[in-house]
Amino acid sequence: MLTSQKTIAAAAPLAALAFEPALLSRMNQLGPRYTSYPTADRFSAEFDAEAYHQAVSERHAMGARHALSLYLHIPFCGTVCYYCACNKVVSKNLSKAALYLTYLKREISMQAALFDGMNQVEQLHFGGGTPTYLSDRQMSELMAHLQRHFQFAPDQLGEYSIEVDPRTVTPKRIVTLRRQGFNRLSLGVQDFDPAVQKAVNRIQAEEDTLRIIDAARFAGFRSVGIDLIYGLPKQSLASIGQTLDKVIAASPDRIAIYNYAHMPHLFKPQRRIAGSDLPTPAEKIDMLFLCIQRLTEAGYAHIGMDHFARLDDDLAIAQRQGRLHRNFQGYSTHAESDLVACGVSAISAVGASYSQNEKTLEAYYLRLDRQELPIARGIRLNLDDLLRRLIIQHLMCHFELSLASIEIAHPVRFAEYFAAELVQLRQLEADGLLTLDDEWISVTTKGRLLIRNICMVFDRYLDPRRTPLRYSRTI
Ligand code: SF4
């Protein structure tokens, strides 16, 4: 196995990324991924369905300026992948999905009534679990229900995406999904290496995945993405290199490479992964560098953290134009949209609020049986939260921040309001992760890999004396 230093030395374009081992281990701490700020562990039961109604009323009062984003959570999976940290229900009993859909449709109707008059939609995402656990017929009926309740922008304007597990679909099903209205899909691959697949209980023939990609192109999907994971058991630089070769040859529009976070104390399936099979933090850094090097050499833009996109893909274009955003699905091109999320455990972001649905099917069904929106908890953001959210989002998406732009948008003097944060940023500057002057915070190439650490400086809820075990390591 190569060390990080050796890998980088061999990768001239990435020489700027060299990390000293001491810095690496200091930075490899537990921290949020900032798909929201404040993070979901700050949500409280005090924010209930009534508070959500209030947040929607305020949006009505202000007038809708942007179309909505919709998220639908389909929690079912046929088998469990041992690395999984998602909220899912593993079952081969398909009748469970039928029951779930009756409740999901009820929730969709209730949300649509709330948003009546501002129910245009430009972005729809199906996630899970496994959205393709649903049959063709179930999916058609669900899409028809959505179309009865919301006004969808035409295909060429809207982004309608679905996460597809290649093990659950045929090329014919892909053509049907396109007909049902989806124009983007992402395929879970993780790693093509059979030993890795066996270690994570996700056996997925390479030919099947490639056949699904071909089918998506044939069917006219505008964007095809592939999801990989680094840091899995039995994974090595060599195995991940071979997977990258195959992925690059398949030429998807987007590639996400997630860092496997081993947290068996939180996620039961992960207890079936032997710690001794996992790569070390230094090996994981090597893997990440290899991914960045190979993908940028192959012509992909490094969008940030774990996302890559072809230069002509909407994400790369949005980043160049300063329109990139980050939400619960990762990076997005729809900056100011309210996100209305339906389904068990789904998280909505409406105005200055976040809200999360009940996490178990039983509680979700019970609330809907009572004719209530199944909101279990949430948070209303105060002015300080909004300011910090803006800063964190900007750093995550654009890797720089104009201090003047913050002072114009919010009544604060940056140097005074964030005096303590600036002291911490100076330390990160000394570590080579950013540069700081009176006008700008600019993240360096090296700092991009540790952007979570940089954002953590602005997180007022993080208690340095109490490292929360629910967060993953930043490397
Ligand atoms: S990783 Fe995806 S397919 Fe695998 S168990 Fe988790 S939600 Fe289901």
Residues whose N, C-alpha, C, O or C-beta is under 5 A from the ligand:
A	BS01	SF4	C77 T79 V80 C81 C84 C86 K88 G128 G129
